[in-house]
Amino acid sequence: MTMSTGYTIKTDFDKSDSANKLHILTTPNGLFTASFSNRGLTVVDFAVRTSSNAHFHNVNLGFKSGEEYKRADNPYFGAFIGRVANRIRDGKFELDGKSYQVVQSNFGHCLHGGAVGYDKVVLCDPEVLPASSETSSVKLKFNYVSKHMEEGFPGELLVAVKYWVEDAPGGGALYLEYEATLKGPDNVDHAIVNLTNHSYFNIGDKPTIENTEFIMATNQSLEVTDTFVPTGNIVPHPLVPADLSTFKFGPDEPDIDHAFIFPDADIGALDSRSFPLKMMASAYHPSTKLHLKGETTEPSFQLYTGKYTDVAGLYGPRSGFCLESSRYIDAVNKQEWKGMVTIGKGQTYGGLTKLSLYY
């Protein structure tokens, strides 16, 4: 179903749920396409037209149908993550003098919003907003009301997510914009929120990310315990070159699942969208000649090299890497970080990320 130039909808993506459609955006130059499902606002395709112009090369790990995304072993492929991305220590936090206990889903901590996070919610079809330039697509705006005490989190949030694509030389770029406001109830003054996308990328031509050449914009990382929650210390990551030179993914190393921070970021900002985009990392694969670059206005991002990926019959360890722009892990439980995830009435949370794919 064609909705407008560069925007089509596949209505039979999920034969088990007609509300879970696939929304497809293509850049005006015709070189790049990205698609998203209603369930979890999942990024399904992140693809560039091959240099031979024969077909689109999708570098985003996932499944062929909407039904498959409901597999129990789906490791959040392409998913929109919330209400709070990453981990909350012991699933506990305090707001306005009240203690809250949310779902403990990973090593005793709350991971990615709990048992039924935003990744499992089927959202209504998007509003279609005009393109902002001749080189970009229309914008798809998805709205979601996250109810008070959903997964144990206080406050009713109005969440808006915008996706659009834009021309780039040799390919294109996907923009992901997040916004949230606190709407109620009357007895709740503050809530917490931290939103991200959990896509896995493989820009090579083999089943793993081996031989991918990688450059990081920072080697400063949040030191974590053996169950992946921060100690509060910020340290240079031992597996990222101190001079931020190119390093290569091998068969097993480097094994990274850590949050990296921009030392000059304004960690007190609740809405980062007015800040300039900063490069998180860039990747290149010599076999395909493909480049991937991630940029964000956010103060932090998680690099995960996929050690624990295990999707029976389809994907194994190191099948793809993740770049998850976000706020600091467990920020609600560190007083000096708490402001970046705590939203009050009349305030707006926001963030913007750009993912580029090109030859």
N, C-alpha and C positions, 0 to 999 in steps of 0.2 A: 504494500500500500504506500503510494507516494504522497507525502504530506506537503512538501515544498521542495524547491530546488536543493538538492544535497541532503534531504531528510526523508527517510523511508521507515516503515514499520513492518516487521515480520510478525504476523499475528499467530502463527502456528509454532512458535519457538518452544512453547511448553504445552504439550498435549494434555497434561494433567491439570493445568490451570490457565484458562483463557485470559486472565488478567495479567499474566506474566508474559508480556510481549518483548520483542527485541527492537530497540530504537537505534537506527543506523544513521550516522552523520558522515558525510564525505566532504573533503575540502574542495573549494572552487577549482584548484589546479588539478583535481582528480588523482592526486598521488598518494593520498592518505585517507584512511577510514577508521572510525572507532564506533563501537556499538555497546549498548547498555540494556540490561534487563530491568523490569519493574521490581523483581525480587532482589533486594539488597543493593539496588542501583549498581549491579555488578558490571564491571567493564569486561565484556566478552571478547571483542576484537580490538586490537591495537596494531594496525597493519599498514604497511607501505607497499606501493606498487613496485614490483621488482624492476631492476635496471633494464631487463629485456622487455618490460611492459606487458609481460604475459599474464600475470596474476598478482594478487595481493599476498604479501608475506606477513602472516600474523605472528607476532613475537610474544603474545600474551598467553600464558598457560590457562587452560580451562577445559570446558566440555563442549560437545556439539549441540546439546539440547538443554532446555530449561529444567527438565526432570532430573538430569544428571547432577545439576548443582545442589540437589538436595541429599546427595550421598553423605553418609556419616563421616567418610574420610576426606571430604573436601576441606582443604586447609585454608579457607577464606579466599579462594581464587577470585581475584578481581573485585572483591567485595568492598562496599561502603561500610566503614567501621564506626560504631558509636553505641551507646551514648559516650563512653569513655574508651578510647583506643589504648591498646597495650595493657599494662598491669596496674592494679591497685593492691598494695600490700595487704595481705590477709583479708581482702575484700572489705576493709573497714576504713571509715573516714568520719570526720566531724565537720558540721556546718552550723553556724549560728548556735553553738552550744549543744547541738543534738548529735548523737552518735548514730551511724548507719552501718548496717551489715548487708552487703550485697553478695551475689553468688560467687562462691570460690570454685573456679573452674580450671585452674592450672597451678600446680604446686601449692595449693592452698590460697592462691591469689585470684582476684577477679581479672579475667582476660577478655579484652575486646567487647566489653559491654555485657558480659554474662552469658547465660545459656541461650537466650533468644535476643541477641543483639540486633542492630539495624541491618546486619547482613542477611537476616532471615525474614525481614518484613517485606511484604509486597506493597509497593507504593502505587498510588494512582498515576495515570498517564500525566505527562508533563505539560506545563504551559509552554508554548512556543513563542520565544521572544525574538525580535528582529536581530539580524546580524549587525555587528558594530562596525564592520568595514567590508570592502569588496573582496578581501582576502580571507574572510572567516565565514563560518556557517551560521545558521540560526543558533540561538541558545536554547537548550532544553532545561527548564526549571522544574524540578521535582520538589513537592512540599510534603512534609510529614509532621503530624502532631504526636510528639512523644509524651505519653500520659504520665501524670504524677505517680510515682512509685513503680513505674515500669522497670522490671528487673531490680527493684529495690531502690532506685534513684529518685530523690525528691525533686519536685518541680515539674510543671508541664512546659515543655519546650516546643516552640515552633521552629522547625528545622527546614532550611531551604538549600538545595544543592543544584548548582548550574554546571552543565557540561556543554562545551562547544569545541570545534576544531578550527585550525587556521593553517593556511599555506606556509610552507617553509621550503627553501631550496632543496630539491632532491627528496622531498617528503612532506611532513606536516607535524602539527603539534596538537595535543589534547590539553585543554584547560579544565581544571576541577576547582570549583569555588564553593566554599561552605559558609553558611550563615546560621546563627541560632539566636533566638530571643526567649526570655523567660516570661510566660504568660500567667502563671498562677501556681497553686491556689493562693488565697489571701494569707494563709498562715505560713507560707514559704517565701523567704526573702532572697535566698540564693540557691543556685544549683551548680552542678559541675558538668563540663562538656569538653571533649577532645575528639575531633573527627579526623579520619584519614581514609585512604584507599589502600587496599592490600593486593595489588596486582603483582604477579610473578612474571619476570621477563627472561627470555632466552633469545638473544640476537644471533646466535650461531646456527649451525646446520647439523648439530649432533644432539643427542638426548640430554646432555648436561651443559653447564655453563663453562666448561673447561676451555681454556685459551682465550677467554674474554679479557680484553685489556681494559683496565679500570683506573680512573683518576678521581680522587676525593677532593672536595673543597676544604675539608677540615679533618684533622685527626683527633680532635678533642671529643671525648666520649664520656658518657655517664658510667662511672664504675658501678658494677652490679654484683649482687650476691650470687651464689650458685643456683638460685631459683629466679634469677633475672629481674630483681627489683633493685633500684639504686641505693647505694650506701650514702649518697649525698656528695661524694667526691667527683670532681671532673678531672680526668686524666688523659694523657695521650694514649691512643689505642696502639698496642704493641704490634699489630699486624698491618697497620697503615703507615706508609713511609712518612717520616717526620718532615721531609721536604715536599710532600704531596706529589711525588713523581708517580709515573705510571707503574702499576703492578699488575700481575696476571693471575687469574683464577686457575688453579690447578685441579687435579682430580678430587682432592680432599681439602686442600688449603688454599687461601686462608678460610678458616671457619669463623664467620662473623655473624653475630645476632645481637647488635648493640645500637644504642641511640647515640648519634653524633650531634654536637651542638655548635652553633655559630657563636664564637666568643663575644662578638660585638652586637648580638641580637638584643632587642628590648624585651626582656622577659616579663615585664610588667604589662605589656600590651595585650588586651583581650581581642582586639580586631587588628590583624596584621595586614589587611589587604591594601592599605595605602603605602606600604613599604615596597621598595624595589625587589624584584625577583632576584634571588641569589642561587647560584649553581650549588646543588647538593653533590652531584657526581655525574660523570660521563663515562660511557662504555663504548667500546669498539671491538668488532670481531673481524679478524683478517680473512676468514673464509668467506663471509657474506659481504664484507665491506660495509656493514651496517653500523650506524652510530645511534646511540640513545643518550639523551641528556635530560636530567631532572633539575628543575628550578622551583623555588618556593619562597613565599614571604614568611613562612613559619620559622620558629627559632630552633627547630630540631628535626631530625629524621632518623628513622631506623633503617640500617642496612642489614638484610638477612640473606645469607647465601644458601639457604634451603636445606640444611643438613637433615632436618626431620621430615621433609616431604616424603610421603608414602601413600600414593593413591594406587591401589591394587590394579595391576595390568596396564597402567597408563604412565604414571610418573614416579620416579624414585628420588633419592637424595640428590640435591644440587641440580635439579631439573630447571630451576629458575632462581633469579634473585629478586628481592623486593627493595623498593625505596619508598618508605612510608613517612611522608612529611607530617609533623604533628607538634604537640607541646611535649614537655618533658614527661617521662614515665613517672607515675605515682606523684605527680606534682601536688595533688590535693593534700598529701601528707608531709610536705616540706613547706614550712611557713614562707620561706623566701621564694618559692616557686608557685605558691597556691593561687596567686592572682591571675596567672595565665590560663587557668581552667575554671575559675569561679565567676559565674555570671549573676548579676542582680537585675531586678526589674528596671526597665529603661535603658539597659545596656545591650550591646550587640557583640556577639562573638563572630569572628570571621577569619578566613584564611584562603589563600590562593596558591595553586600548584600548576606548573606547566611541564608536560612530558613531551619531548620531541623525538621523532624517529625519522632518520633520513640516510641517504647514501652520500 
